[in-house]
């Protein structure tokens, strides 16, 4: 992905029924991309509680968005077009 301005909406939602992911939205050239971070990544790197991961997400939003930006720049999209941050994606920052 060439240099583009990536913005993030001030939203987040927790999909605790299906994939156990906290989702948030990136906006690139008026196109929205659903981004997510696994509960395992939130727990491993930010001490999130499994039943209430949103406080950890909100506290570390800037780091999480930075990781999502890096994955988008590396074109590491899931098959459905989303971006998913896993624990290993954050391991290099420590």
N, C-alpha and C positions, 0 to 999 in steps of 0.2 A: 504494500500500500504506500503510495507516494505520500509526501508530507501533506497532511490535511489537518484541519483544526477539528479536534474532538472535544465535544462538550458533554457533560453529564447532567441528566435531569436530577432533581432533588427528590428522587423516589427510591423506594426499596420495598420488596415484599418477599415473604418467606413461603416457599412451596414445601410445606412440611408433610404433605400427604403423598406426593409422588416422588420427587427427586432429591429432597432434602438440600435445597439450594436457596440462598438469598439472591434474589434477582434485582437488577438495577438497569437503567437505560442509558446508553450512549447515543449521541446524536452527531452524525457526520454528514455534512452537506444536506441537511434537512431529512436525512434518512435515519431511522431509529434502529438500533441494534440492541437486542436483549443480551445483557451480560450477567453472569452469575458467579458466585463463589460457593464452593461446596462447604457444608457444615464442618467436614473434617479439616479443611484448610483454616476456617475460622477458629476452630477449637485448637488445632495444632499451633497456630501462629499468634492468635490474639486472645486465647483463653475464653472463647465463647461458650455459653451454656447451650446444650443441645436443644432444650425446650424453649429458649428465648435468645436466639443469636443476634437479633437486631441491635441491641446496645453495643456489642463488640463491632459489628459492621459500621455503625454510625461513628464510633470513636476512631476507627482506622480507615474511614472512607477514602482519604487521600491516597494512602498506600495501595488500597484495593483498586482504585481507579487507575493508578499508575501501572499496576500489573495488567489490568484490562487493556490499557492503551498499548503496552508493550506487545501483548498477544495479538491485538488487532494489527499493529505495524508489522508483526511477523507473519500475518495472515493465518493465524492458528484458530480458525473457526471450526465449530462442530459441524456435523453433517446438516443440521437444521439451520445453520447460519448464525447461531448464537456463539458467544464467547464464554467459556467456562474456566474459571481459575481453580486449579487443584492445589493441594498442599505442596507438591513438588515445584510448582510455578513460583512459589514464594520462598523456597528454601535458599535461593541464591542471595536474597536480601539480608540474610542474617549473618 
